[in-house]
Amino acid sequence: MNSISANLNIMIKAAEKASKILIRDFGELEKLQVSIKGPSDFVTNSDKKTEKIIIEELTKSRKNYSIISEEIGEIKNLDKDNVWIIDPIDGTTNFMHGIPHFAISIALKSNGEIITGLIFDPIKNEIFYAEKDNGAYFNNQRIRVSKKRSIKECLFATGGKEEIDYKLNTRKTGSAALDLAYVGAGRYDGYFQKKLNIWDIAAGIIIVKEAGGRINDIDYSTYKNINVLASSTSMYENMLKNLNNF
């Protein structure tokens, strides 16, 4: 295993601990699918429980770091230069419908840039992570973005309800975090989506960059309505050419 920082180690432990609850709750969901009440309250509760464990674990070791998280919003602590960015379940709709494609996403923003990112898919037991200037990894194996040269052979990920006019082979799988992780791992050749929140994409941004990919400039001071374009460096301009109104 490559050497990882203390912060990444804390993030991995927090995600692994929280994932036990998600796996258990995901198993329970099958019973709720057929109930009249439906699973939405249960899922909100899963989200909050997962978030609580992640925050507790991170705070145990770094009590002064600030936090931005999907459910509770922003917590400004003594250290405003170091901020945890957390999405307890990215792919909530999939989770709610019993589709095993969702992830825990945790990133660390330090002095205005994302320096560490972790995306953990508990059901497939797949962990993607990256640190600035230290490469990107999938289950401890180094990953790199796709090397494809022909756009006809490429597969791109997208999502959301925004109408984007494109002539590309695409998939919509419902988790921005995993879409970006898959770009980093070379499973997808690129990803584009409008109107995302910072917690959907923070960890994925550093994973793509450290895997040798290219991402558009993102303003980390805003949390909402972020547009993302990510792919291998060689495919980036080509992807852009095929997006008419991005």
C-alpha positions in Angstrom: 0.0 0.0 0.0 1.2 3.5 -0.8 1.9 5.7 2.2 -1.1 7.9 3.0 -1.5 11.0 5.1 -3.0 11.0 8.6 -6.0 12.9 7.3 -6.7 10.4 4.6 -6.4 7.6 7.2 -9.0 9.3 9.3 -11.3 9.7 6.3 -11.0 6.0 5.4 -11.8 5.0 9.0 -14.8 7.3 9.2 -16.2 6.0 5.8 -15.7 2.4 6.8 -17.5 2.9 10.1 -20.4 4.8 8.6 -20.7 2.2 5.8 -21.7 -0.5 8.2 -24.9 1.4 8.9 -25.5 2.0 5.2 -25.1 -1.7 4.4 -27.5 -2.7 7.1 -30.1 -0.1 6.2 -29.8 -1.0 2.5 -30.7 -4.5 3.5 -33.7 -3.3 5.5 -35.0 -1.2 2.5 -36.2 -4.3 0.7 -38.9 -4.7 3.3 -39.9 -1.1 3.0 -40.2 -1.1 -0.8 -43.5 -2.9 -0.5 -44.9 -1.1 2.5 -47.5 1.6 1.9 -45.5 4.3 3.7 -42.6 3.8 1.4 -38.9 4.3 2.2 -38.3 8.1 2.0 -38.4 8.9 5.8 -36.2 5.9 6.4 -33.7 7.1 3.8 -33.5 10.6 5.3 -32.8 8.9 8.6 -30.1 6.8 7.0 -28.5 9.9 5.6 -28.5 11.7 8.9 -27.2 8.7 10.9 -24.4 8.2 8.3 -23.5 11.8 8.4 -23.4 11.9 12.2 -21.0 9.0 12.4 -18.7 10.5 9.7 -18.6 13.9 11.5 -18.1 12.3 14.9 -15.1 10.2 13.6 -13.5 13.1 11.7 -14.0 15.5 14.7 -12.5 13.1 17.1 -9.1 13.6 15.5 -9.5 17.1 14.0 -11.8 18.9 16.4 -11.1 22.4 15.0 -11.7 21.7 11.3 -14.8 23.3 9.7 -17.4 21.2 8.0 -19.7 21.5 4.9 -22.1 18.6 4.7 -25.2 17.9 2.7 -27.7 17.4 5.5 -26.5 19.8 8.2 -25.0 22.5 6.0 -22.0 24.5 7.2 -20.3 24.4 10.6 -17.6 27.1 11.1 -15.1 25.9 13.6 -11.8 27.6 14.8 -9.9 26.3 11.8 -11.6 27.9 8.8 -8.8 27.1 6.4 -9.4 23.3 6.7 -12.8 22.2 5.8 -14.3 18.7 5.5 -16.8 18.4 2.7 -19.1 15.5 3.2 -21.9 13.7 1.3 -23.1 10.8 3.4 -25.0 9.2 0.6 -24.3 10.3 -2.9 -27.0 8.5 -5.0 -29.8 8.7 -2.5 -32.5 8.0 -5.1 -30.7 4.7 -6.0 -30.3 3.8 -2.4 -34.0 4.5 -1.8 -35.1 2.2 -4.7 -32.8 -0.6 -3.6 -30.3 0.0 -6.4 -26.8 -0.8 -5.2 -25.0 2.2 -6.8 -24.3 4.9 -4.2 -21.3 6.1 -2.2 -20.0 8.0 0.8 -17.9 11.0 -0.4 -15.5 12.9 1.9 -13.0 15.6 0.8 -10.7 18.0 2.6 -10.4 21.5 1.4 -7.3 23.3 2.6 -6.6 27.0 2.0 -9.1 27.1 -0.8 -8.1 24.0 -2.7 -9.2 20.3 -2.4 -6.2 18.3 -1.3 -7.7 14.9 -0.4 -10.7 13.0 -1.6 -12.3 9.7 -0.8 -15.3 7.9 -2.5 -16.4 4.7 -0.9 -19.0 2.4 -2.5 -19.9 0.2 0.4 -22.0 -2.4 -1.5 -19.3 -3.2 -4.1 -16.6 -2.6 -1.4 -14.8 -0.2 -3.8 -12.8 2.6 -2.4 -11.3 5.4 -4.6 -9.0 8.0 -3.1 -6.4 10.6 -4.0 -4.2 13.2 -2.4 -2.6 16.2 -4.0 0.7 15.3 -5.7 0.4 11.7 -4.5 -1.7 10.0 -7.3 -5.1 8.4 -7.3 -5.9 4.9 -6.1 -8.7 2.3 -6.4 -8.5 -0.4 -3.6 -4.8 0.5 -3.2 -4.0 0.1 -6.9 -2.8 3.2 -8.8 -5.4 4.4 -11.3 -5.2 6.6 -14.4 -7.8 8.1 -16.7 -8.7 6.4 -20.0 -6.2 6.4 -22.9 -8.8 6.2 -25.6 -8.2 8.4 -28.6 -11.4 7.9 -30.7 -14.6 9.5 -29.3 -16.7 6.8 -31.0 -15.2 4.3 -28.7 -15.8 6.4 -25.6 -18.5 6.2 -22.9 -19.4 9.3 -21.0 -21.4 9.8 -17.8 -23.9 12.5 -17.1 -26.8 13.2 -14.9 -29.4 15.7 -13.6 -32.5 17.1 -15.3 -30.7 19.9 -17.2 -31.2 19.7 -20.9 -27.7 19.4 -22.5 -27.5 18.9 -26.2 -24.8 16.3 -26.9 -23.7 13.7 -29.5 -22.0 11.3 -27.2 -22.4 7.8 -26.0 -23.6 8.3 -22.4 -24.9 6.7 -19.2 -26.9 8.2 -16.4 -26.4 6.1 -13.3 -27.4 8.6 -10.5 -24.3 9.2 -8.5 -22.0 12.1 -9.4 -19.3 11.0 -7.0 -19.1 7.5 -8.6 -19.2 9.0 -12.1 -16.1 11.1 -11.3 -14.4 8.2 -9.5 -15.1 6.0 -12.6 -13.5 8.7 -14.8 -10.4 8.6 -12.6 -10.3 4.8 -12.9 -10.7 4.9 -16.7 -14.1 3.1 -16.6 -15.8 6.2 -18.1 -13.9 8.4 -20.6 -15.5 11.6 -19.3 -18.3 13.2 -17.3 -20.4 16.4 -17.7 -23.2 17.7 -15.6 -24.8 21.0 -14.6 -26.1 22.4 -11.3 -24.2 20.2 -8.9 -23.5 20.8 -5.2 -19.9 21.0 -3.9 -20.4 17.8 -1.7 -21.4 15.8 -4.8 -18.1 16.4 -6.6 -15.4 17.6 -4.1 -13.7 14.2 -3.6 -14.2 13.3 -7.3 -12.4 16.4 -8.5 -9.1 15.5 -6.8 -9.4 11.8 -7.9 -9.7 12.8 -11.6 -6.9 15.3 -11.3 -4.5 12.9 -9.6 -5.4 10.2 -12.1 -4.1 12.5 -14.8 -7.4 13.9 -16.0 -8.6 17.4 -16.7 -11.4 19.3 -15.0 -12.8 22.7 -15.7 -12.0 25.5 -13.2 -14.3 25.3 -10.3 -15.0 28.1 -7.8 -14.9 26.4 -4.3 -16.4 29.4 -2.6 -19.9 28.6 -4.0 -21.6 25.4 -2.9 -24.4 25.1 -5.4 -25.1 25.3 -9.2 -21.6 24.1 -10.2 -21.1 22.9 -13.7 -18.5 20.1 -14.2 -16.6 18.8 -17.2 -14.1 16.1 -16.5 -12.2 13.6 -18.8 -8.7 12.6 -19.9 -6.6 15.4 -21.1 -6.6 14.1 -24.6 -10.4 13.7 -24.8 -11.3 17.0 -23.1 -11.5 19.3 -26.1 -13.2 16.6 -28.1 -15.9 16.1 -25.5 -16.4 19.8 -25.3 -16.9 20.0 -29.1 -19.7 17.5 -28.8 -21.6 19.5 -26.1 -23.4 22.2 -28.0 -24.8 24.3 -25.2 -22.8 23.5 -22.1 
